[in-house]
Amino acid sequence: MDAWEGWPFARIYLLFLAVGFLSLGTQVLLLHWRAGFSRLTMYGPVILAPMIALAALAAAIVRDGFVGWVAVAVFAFGVVSGLIGLYEHLNGIRRRIGGFSLRNAMSGPPPLLPAAYLLLAFTGALAVVWQAL
């Protein structure tokens, strides 16, 4: 356990986030593949997820200011992608027959998955900034 003693919570969280974005990116890939990548915006989170995972890993291992700012920029792209996805998913549910209903939320695009993507990217940027303080 001595090897982890000098590691603050933010660095450990960034390692956790790297693994989380790899699994979340795989889930997003499978769901968007199932939907046939019918919209151009579907490619954003699929491409960004491994980039965010690499940025989180780099920010956790390398304690350099430049790497941290690059990671914050990549996380910011993840936040924007999550906002776009949240809009697209809610709009996709709204356009289905019956509009906003529990049935459409369960059978249509998952409404909370882009929000989870957005929040995880935001907390990653927060962890990098917190680590720098």
Secondary structure as a PSIPRED ss2 file (coil, helix, strand):
# PSIPRED VFORMAT (PSIPRED V4.0)

   1 M C   1.000  0.000  0.000
   2 D H   0.000  1.000  0.000
   3 A H   0.000  1.000  0.000
   4 W H   0.000  1.000  0.000
   5 E C   1.000  0.000  0.000
   6 G C   1.000  0.000  0.000
   7 W C   1.000  0.000  0.000
   8 P C   1.000  0.000  0.000
   9 F H   0.000  1.000  0.000
  10 A H   0.000  1.000  0.000
  11 R H   0.000  1.000  0.000
  12 I H   0.000  1.000  0.000
  13 Y H   0.000  1.000  0.000
  14 L H   0.000  1.000  0.000
  15 L H   0.000  1.000  0.000
  16 F H   0.000  1.000  0.000
  17 L H   0.000  1.000  0.000
  18 A H   0.000  1.000  0.000
  19 V H   0.000  1.000  0.000
  20 G H   0.000  1.000  0.000
  21 F H   0.000  1.000  0.000
  22 L H   0.000  1.000  0.000
  23 S H   0.000  1.000  0.000
  24 L H   0.000  1.000  0.000
  25 G H   0.000  1.000  0.000
  26 T H   0.000  1.000  0.000
  27 Q H   0.000  1.000  0.000
  28 V H   0.000  1.000  0.000
  29 L H   0.000  1.000  0.000
  30 L H   0.000  1.000  0.000
  31 L H   0.000  1.000  0.000
  32 H H   0.000  1.000  0.000
  33 W H   0.000  1.000  0.000
  34 R H   0.000  1.000  0.000
  35 A C   1.000  0.000  0.000
  36 G C   1.000  0.000  0.000
  37 F C   1.000  0.000  0.000
  38 S C   1.000  0.000  0.000
  39 R C   1.000  0.000  0.000
  40 L H   0.000  1.000  0.000
  41 T H   0.000  1.000  0.000
  42 M H   0.000  1.000  0.000
  43 Y H   0.000  1.000  0.000
  44 G H   0.000  1.000  0.000
  45 P H   0.000  1.000  0.000
  46 V H   0.000  1.000  0.000
  47 I H   0.000  1.000  0.000
  48 L H   0.000  1.000  0.000
  49 A H   0.000  1.000  0.000
  50 P H   0.000  1.000  0.000
  51 M H   0.000  1.000  0.000
  52 I H   0.000  1.000  0.000
  53 A H   0.000  1.000  0.000
  54 L H   0.000  1.000  0.000
  55 A H   0.000  1.000  0.000
  56 A H   0.000  1.000  0.000
  57 L H   0.000  1.000  0.000
  58 A H   0.000  1.000  0.000
  59 A H   0.000  1.000  0.000
  60 A H   0.000  1.000  0.000
  61 I H   0.000  1.000  0.000
  62 V C   1.000  0.000  0.000
  63 R C   1.000  0.000  0.000
  64 D C   1.000  0.000  0.000
  65 G H   0.000  1.000  0.000
  66 F H   0.000  1.000  0.000
  67 V H   0.000  1.000  0.000
  68 G H   0.000  1.000  0.000
  69 W H   0.000  1.000  0.000
  70 V H   0.000  1.000  0.000
  71 A H   0.000  1.000  0.000
  72 V H   0.000  1.000  0.000
  73 A H   0.000  1.000  0.000
  74 V H   0.000  1.000  0.000
  75 F H   0.000  1.000  0.000
  76 A H   0.000  1.000  0.000
  77 F H   0.000  1.000  0.000
  78 G H   0.000  1.000  0.000
  79 V H   0.000  1.000  0.000
  80 V H   0.000  1.000  0.000
  81 S H   0.000  1.000  0.000
  82 G H   0.000  1.000  0.000
  83 L H   0.000  1.000  0.000
  84 I H   0.000  1.000  0.000
  85 G H   0.000  1.000  0.000
  86 L H   0.000  1.000  0.000
  87 Y H   0.000  1.000  0.000
  88 E H   0.000  1.000  0.000
  89 H H   0.000  1.000  0.000
  90 L H   0.000  1.000  0.000
  91 N H   0.000  1.000  0.000
  92 G H   0.000  1.000  0.000
  93 I H   0.000  1.000  0.000
  94 R H   0.000  1.000  0.000
  95 R H   0.000  1.000  0.000
  96 R C   1.000  0.000  0.000
  97 I C   1.000  0.000  0.000
  98 G C   1.000  0.000  0.000
  99 G C   1.000  0.000  0.000
 100 F C   1.000  0.000  0.000
 101 S C   1.000  0.000  0.000
 102 L H   0.000  1.000  0.000
 103 R H   0.000  1.000  0.000
 104 N H   0.000  1.000  0.000
 105 A H   0.000  1.000  0.000
 106 M H   0.000  1.000  0.000
 107 S H   0.000  1.000  0.000
 108 G C   1.000  0.000  0.000
 109 P C   1.000  0.000  0.000
 110 P C   1.000  0.000  0.000
 111 P C   1.000  0.000  0.000
 112 L C   1.000  0.000  0.000
 113 L H   0.000  1.000  0.000
 114 P H   0.000  1.000  0.000
 115 A H   0.000  1.000  0.000
 116 A H   0.000  1.000  0.000
 117 Y H   0.000  1.000  0.000
 118 L H   0.000  1.000  0.000
 119 L H   0.000  1.000  0.000
 120 L H   0.000  1.000  0.000
 121 A H   0.000  1.000  0.000
 122 F H   0.000  1.000  0.000
 123 T H   0.000  1.000  0.000
 124 G H   0.000  1.000  0.000
 125 A H   0.000  1.000  0.000
 126 L H   0.000  1.000  0.000
 127 A H   0.000  1.000  0.000
 128 V H   0.000  1.000  0.000
 129 V H   0.000  1.000  0.000
 130 W H   0.000  1.000  0.000
 131 Q H   0.000  1.000  0.000
 132 A H   0.000  1.000  0.000
 133 L C   1.000  0.000  0.000
